[in-house]
Amino acid sequence: MYLTSSIMMRSDLPFGSEFSPSQISLFHVLELAHQYGGDWKAFEAAIRETYFEKHRTSDYNKRKLANNTKLGMIAYELIDRDANLTDLDYIATRLKGKQTGGAEVDVIFESSRLVYSRWQVQCKNSKVVTLDDIAKEVGITHFLKSNVIVVMTTGKVGAEARKYANKIMTDSNLCIVIADGDDIVGITKNPPAIAHIFNREAKNAMKLKAISI
């Protein structure tokens, strides 16, 4: 299944920069939505206090920045207008324990749109993602029953890591999405670019899983 730009509602509002990784932590704002869902005023106030209160600008602009962050999350369909998490449900951040076999997973999402799926996300600030890094995530899927693995790194993806990921996708029902440092830079400059990255990875998975008839 392809992810396309249609996942984002069209808007001319300048919320992109406020929703960028350089401004906010996705993990944290998802937790805030989990905490304040249904009360968008409290949600915006929490965002303002955390990310924009110390900005040297007027109270009006601080509120506007917080509102733009909320609009960005709405545009990506992470929350609705009342700050409730959408059906691509956030489950947990930094989950670690017997559910993961003792390993840590940065973010867990679930979705019941059309078909059920569970996504596990691992973010790495390292020079190279290795085969062992991918293998660890594959192992965790047996505990979490995940369908999709997302690995995002500020560095590079090793050739053996990519080869192993492709092999796993060929031989199983797993989809492994890998975004490297160049991708992260692109997302930072232009957040909607994440849709193109996921499209690229989806096309790779489709090619690997093609059925010969």
ZANUSE-165278 format. One record per residue (C-alpha): residue in one letter; x, y, z. Coordinates in steps of 0.001 Angstrom, whole numbers, padded with zeros to 6 digits, always signed. Layout:
// residues N
aXYZ ...
END
This chain:
// residues 213
m+000000+000000+000000 y+001424+003375-001004 l+001506+006409+001209 t+000754+009484-000874 s+000484+013178-000364 s-003256+012640+000066 i-002559+011689+003682 m-002168+015399+004329 m-005031+017843+004042 r-004264+020819+001839 s-003612+024011+003731 d-001917+027335+003084 l-001248+027884+006784 p+002470+028175+007669 f+002515+025317+010182 g+005302+023280+008544 s+008223+024869+010360 e+006557+024603+013771 f+005965+020890+013208 s+009515+020158+012040 p+011960+017968+014032 s+014055+021069+014706 q+011177+022568+016701 i+009348+019754+018464 s+009777+016144+019564 l+007215+013919+017853 f+007437+011431+020716 h+006576+014122+023241 v+003724+015791+021361 l+002130+012379+020830 e+002313+011837+024573 l+000708+015262+025088 a-002101+014296+022700 h-002551+011074+024635 q-002733+013097+027854 y-004881+016035+026710 g-006896+014465+023874 g-010385+015981+023730 d-009245+019293+025217 w-007469+021130+022400 k-006972+024260+024507 a-005061+022317+027161 f-003114+020551+024414 e-002081+023841+022798 a-001192+025303+026193 a+001079+022340+026934 i+002819+022712+023565 r+003269+026440+024110 e+004708+025950+027605 t+007110+023241+026460 y+008378+024588+023145 f+007555+028260+022701 e+007216+029954+026109 k+010848+031135+026092 h+010676+032597+022591 r+011271+036324+022483 t+007943+037217+020961 s+004454+038276+021982 d+001974+036046+023796 y-000150+036117+020657 n+002705+034728+018562 k+003475+032053+021150 r-000155+030908+020984 k+000032+031013+017185 l+003141+028836+017131 a+001450+026279+019381 n-001654+026385+017193 n+000454+025841+014070 t+002002+022766+015681 k-001480+021402+016332 l-002501+022165+012731 g+000559+020293+011482 m-000439+017207+013457 i-003968+017490+012084 a-002609+017787+008535 y-000621+014576+009009 e-003785+012986+010466 l-002105+012243+013787 i-004874+014014+015742 d-008341+015393+015079 r-009545+018956+015689 d-010065+018271+019400 a-006513+016885+019746 n-007697+013277+019982 l-005309+010749+018488 t-006619+009366+015186 d-007117+005689+014187 l-003395+005408+013406 d-003205+005027+017201 y-000160+005950+019225 i+000433+003186+021767 a+003642+004033+023563 t+007042+005673+023350 r+010291+004130+024544 l+008567+000859+025345 k+010848-001567+027138 g+010118-004682+029148 k+008880-008205+028732 q+006640-007028+025861 t+009786-006302+023818 g+012041-009024+025158 g+013990-006435+027129 a+014858-004277+024102 e+013647-000686+023690 v+011378+000501+020893 d+011056+004257+020392 v+007439+004433+019177 i+004565+001970+018659 f+001627+002779+016371 e-001433+000776+015441 s-003994+001291+012685 s-007302-000394+011878 r-007951+001487+008626 l-009021-001077+006025 v-006710-003677+007575 y-005036-003904+010957 s-001349-003065+011183 r+001164-002336+013931 w+004263-000202+013383 q+007404-000150+015508 v+009778+002780+015097 q+013454+002939+016042 c+015428+006184+015774 k+019210+005960+015846 n+021792+008719+016220 s+024701+006683+014901 k+027124+006758+011993 v+025958+003473+010496 v+022931+001206+010832 t+024280-002332+010863 l+022818-005743+010059 d+022625-006402+013808 d+020513-003266+014274 i+017970-004499+011728 a+018085-008055+013095 k+017266-006771+016576 e+014173-004987+015266 v+013083-008076+013366 g+013439-010089+016568 i+011276-007640+018504 t+008421-008116+016007 h+007932-011614+017408 f+007127-010062+020782 l+005095-007084+019529 k+003507-008818+016511 s+004431-005811+014368 n+003835-005696+010613 v+006041-002697+009832 i+009499-001747+011084 v+010669+001846+010654 v+014360+002571+011242 m+015431+006203+011018 t+019070+007198+011395 t+021112+010380+011264 g+023914+008379+009646 k+024206+005881+006809 v+022685+002458+006213 g+025254-000286+005789 a+025096-002381+002628 e+024737-005595+004650 a+021933-004047+006702 r+019972-003135+003580 k+020659-006557+002046 y+019397-008269+005198 a+016278-006064+005329 n+015507-006934+001713 k+015933-010634+002458 i+013551-010442+005409 m+010949-008622+003316 t+011301-011199+000536 d+010817-014144+002879 s+008184-012772+005274 n+005163-010480+005515 l+007211-007751+007211 c+007786-004344+005640 i+010979-002563+006676 v+011223+001186+006088 i+014711+002675+006346 a+015454+006409+006279 d+019065+007605+006401 g+020695+010900+007302 d+020009+012479+003915 d+016335+011598+004304 i+016240+013166+007761 v+017777+016379+006416 g+015136+016430+003697 i+012332+015930+006216 t+013739+018673+008438 k+013738+021133+005547 n+010402+019972+004144 p+008309+017755+006478 p+005911+016544+003726 a+008950+014850+002128 i+008353+011954+004517 a+005494+010818+002256 h+007899+010468-000682 i+010349+008507+001466 f+007641+006078+002562 n+006472+005760-001047 r+010020+004870-002083 e+010292+002217+000599 a+006821+000856-000195 k+007769+000467-003862 n+010912-001408-002830 a+008873-003760-000637 m+006357-004329-003427 k+009126-005210-005850 l+010668-007676-003395 k+007326-009304-002627 a+006160-009573-006259 i+004443-012873-007039 s+005568-014671-010143 i+002601-015751-012252 
END
